[in-house]
Amino acid sequence: MSYEPASQEFQESTDADDGFAAFAVAAWPRLVRTAQLLTGDFHEAEDLVQTTLAKVYGRWRRVPREEIDLYVRRALINNNLSRLRRKRVVHLLTPVLPESLRHASAGHAEAVEQRTALLAALADLPARQRAVMVLRYWEDLGEQEIATVLGCSIGTVKTHARRGLAALRSHPGLTLPATSTGAR
């Protein structure tokens, strides 16, 4: 029993993908984190990245190698916007875990609550504002890069960033509790 032909077929298929598999494996964690911030849900994020990579694979040979990251980010954002248009269903996120499910560690529970509140606040933003917030503060892209990814002007990016930050700052789940200043 020889496995030589099967390994030869595998070698031919990996050559045929022209580096796509290596790119997808390396980019998967980063893309899922970005998609999770866009969608607010880990499982939807994985589905979004999988759909995006499947679509990118179909055009892989035509994408210029120096623009792969830009192309994939743009595809991720566009697929998310399409998903939102198709879905038109509001997801209910539990902003705080029930008392019986809280972790014993106050530090961990606090971090979970902050993350949940941030994801809920991001979910409340319109899709384009959320995309700008994620690309700017998670992906650390500049205004020009974001404008290129979203296919809009720098002024539009600045407007979405300003409005998104204002909405996040005023979101009730993200307001900081009043603390004692120690002044008497």
C-alpha positions in Angstrom: 0.0 0.0 0.0 1.6 3.2 -1.1 0.6 6.8 -0.2 2.8 8.4 -2.8 0.0 9.3 -5.3 -2.0 10.9 -2.5 0.9 13.0 -1.3 1.6 14.0 -4.9 -2.0 15.1 -5.3 -1.7 17.1 -2.1 1.5 18.7 -3.4 -0.2 19.7 -6.6 -3.2 21.2 -4.7 -1.0 23.2 -2.4 0.9 24.5 -5.4 -2.4 25.4 -7.1 -3.5 27.6 -4.3 -0.5 29.8 -4.7 0.0 30.6 -1.1 -3.6 31.1 -0.1 -3.6 28.3 2.5 -0.6 29.8 4.2 -2.1 33.3 4.1 -5.4 32.0 5.5 -3.8 30.1 8.4 -1.6 33.1 9.3 -4.4 35.7 9.0 -7.2 33.7 10.6 -6.7 34.8 14.2 -6.4 38.5 13.3 -9.4 38.4 10.9 -11.6 36.6 13.5 -10.7 39.2 16.2 -11.5 42.0 13.8 -14.7 40.3 12.7 -15.8 39.7 16.3 -15.6 43.5 16.9 -17.6 44.1 13.8 -20.3 41.4 14.5 -20.3 41.3 18.3 -20.4 37.5 18.3 -17.5 35.1 18.1 -19.4 32.4 16.1 -20.8 35.0 13.6 -17.2 36.4 13.3 -15.9 32.9 12.4 -18.6 32.5 9.8 -17.9 36.0 8.4 -14.2 35.3 8.1 -14.9 31.9 6.5 -17.2 33.4 4.0 -14.8 36.2 3.2 -11.9 33.8 2.7 -14.0 31.6 0.5 -14.8 34.6 -1.7 -11.2 35.8 -1.7 -10.0 32.3 -2.7 -12.0 32.6 -5.9 -10.1 35.7 -6.9 -6.8 34.9 -5.2 -4.7 34.8 -8.4 -6.0 38.2 -9.5 -5.3 40.0 -6.3 -2.0 41.9 -6.4 0.4 40.5 -3.7 1.2 44.0 -2.3 -2.6 44.6 -1.8 -3.6 41.4 -0.2 -4.3 42.8 3.3 -6.2 45.8 1.9 -8.2 43.5 -0.3 -9.1 41.0 2.5 -10.0 43.8 4.9 -12.2 45.5 2.3 -13.9 42.1 1.6 -14.4 41.5 5.3 -16.1 44.9 5.8 -18.2 44.5 2.7 -19.3 41.0 3.6 -20.2 42.3 7.1 -22.3 45.1 5.6 -24.0 42.6 3.3 -24.7 40.3 6.2 -26.3 43.1 8.1 -28.5 44.0 5.1 -29.6 40.5 4.7 -30.2 39.7 8.3 -32.1 42.7 9.5 -32.5 41.0 12.8 -31.4 42.6 16.1 -29.2 40.4 18.2 -29.9 40.6 21.9 -26.6 40.5 23.8 -26.7 39.9 27.5 -24.8 42.9 28.8 -24.0 41.3 32.2 -23.8 37.7 33.1 -26.4 36.4 35.6 -25.1 36.4 39.2 -25.0 32.6 39.3 -22.6 32.5 36.4 -20.1 35.1 37.5 -16.6 34.0 38.1 -15.2 34.1 41.6 -12.3 36.3 40.6 -13.4 40.0 40.8 -10.7 41.1 38.4 -11.7 38.5 35.8 -15.4 39.3 36.2 -14.7 43.0 35.9 -12.8 42.4 32.6 -15.6 40.2 31.2 -18.1 42.9 32.1 -16.0 45.6 30.5 -15.5 43.6 27.3 -19.2 42.7 27.2 -20.2 46.4 27.6 -17.7 47.4 24.8 -19.1 44.8 22.4 -22.7 45.9 23.2 -21.7 49.5 22.7 -20.0 48.7 19.3 -23.1 46.7 18.3 -25.3 49.8 18.9 -23.2 51.8 16.4 -24.3 51.9 12.7 -22.3 49.5 10.6 -20.0 52.1 8.9 -19.2 53.8 12.2 -18.4 50.4 13.8 -16.2 49.6 10.8 -14.3 52.9 11.2 -13.9 52.3 15.0 -12.6 48.8 14.5 -10.2 49.6 11.7 -8.9 52.7 13.5 -8.6 51.5 17.1 -8.2 47.7 16.7 -6.4 47.4 13.4 -4.6 50.7 14.0 -5.1 51.9 10.4 -4.7 55.6 9.5 -7.5 57.7 8.1 -6.2 57.3 4.5 -6.0 53.5 4.8 -9.5 53.3 6.3 -10.8 55.5 3.5 -9.2 53.2 1.0 -10.6 50.1 2.7 -14.1 51.5 2.9 -14.0 53.3 -0.5 -14.9 56.7 0.9 -13.3 60.1 1.5 -11.0 60.9 4.4 -13.7 63.4 5.6 -16.3 60.7 5.8 -13.8 58.6 7.9 -13.2 61.5 10.2 -17.0 62.1 10.6 -17.7 58.5 11.3 -14.8 58.4 13.8 -16.0 61.6 15.6 -19.6 60.4 15.8 -18.6 56.9 16.8 -16.4 58.1 19.6 -19.1 60.4 20.8 -21.6 57.6 20.8 -19.2 55.3 22.7 -18.4 58.0 25.2 -22.1 58.5 25.9 -23.1 54.9 25.9 -24.7 54.0 29.3 -22.8 50.6 29.5 -19.5 52.3 29.2 -19.9 55.2 31.6 -17.5 54.9 34.5 -19.0 54.8 38.0 -18.5 57.8 40.2 -15.5 57.3 42.5 -14.5 59.0 45.6 -11.8 61.6 45.0 -10.7 61.7 48.6 -11.3 65.4 48.9 -13.0 66.5 52.1 
